[in-house]
Amino acid sequence: MKKILLAAIVVSTFSAQAAYLDEAFYCDSIDNLESMVNASQTNDTTTLQSLVVNGQCDTLHEKKEIKGIMDPGKGYVVFHFTDTNKSAVTLTQFVKDYN
């Protein structure tokens, strides 16, 4: 019973956290995020364009609220946009007002 209660507390902690993105990029999977980062570091514009055109990654130039933040401690976070409930991943450095 204690394990179930502890799991419920942990899950509610993740879902209670809210923050926002502003001037960031995000992707639909961790693999695509890794591809985006690698392409950015090597100036591989073909890969960057492919990820964006195919809808696997996108840039954000306006403040957009996110929720349900899960941080595995590997430099990225998984979250949901509050307006669409769409899941995405981004680099931790892009998340604002997140502790």
Secondary structure as the mmCIF struct_conf table of DSSP 4:
data_model
#
loop_
_struct_conf.conf_type_id
_struct_conf.id
_struct_conf.beg_label_comp_id
_struct_conf.beg_label_asym_id
_struct_conf.beg_label_seq_id
_struct_conf.end_label_comp_id
_struct_conf.end_label_asym_id
_struct_conf.end_label_seq_id
HELX_RH_AL_P HELX_RH_AL_P1 LYS A 2 ALA A 16
STRN STRN1 ALA A 18 LEU A 21
BEND BEND1 GLU A 23 GLU A 23
STRN STRN2 ALA A 24 CYS A 27
BEND BEND2 ASP A 28 SER A 29
HELX_RH_AL_P HELX_RH_AL_P2 ILE A 30 GLN A 41
TURN_TY1_P TURN_TY1_P1 THR A 42 ASN A 43
HELX_RH_AL_P HELX_RH_AL_P3 THR A 45 VAL A 53
TURN_TY1_P TURN_TY1_P2 ASN A 54 GLY A 55
BEND BEND3 GLN A 56 GLN A 56
STRN STRN3 CYS A 57 LEU A 60
BEND BEND4 GLU A 62 GLU A 62
STRN STRN4 LYS A 64 MET A 70
BEND BEND5 GLY A 73 GLY A 75
STRN STRN5 TYR A 76 PHE A 81
TURN_TY1_P TURN_TY1_P3 THR A 82 THR A 84
STRN STRN6 SER A 87 LEU A 91
HELX_RH_3T_P HELX_RH_3T_P1 THR A 92 PHE A 94
STRN STRN7 VAL A 95 LYS A 96
BEND BEND6 ASP A 97 ASP A 97
#
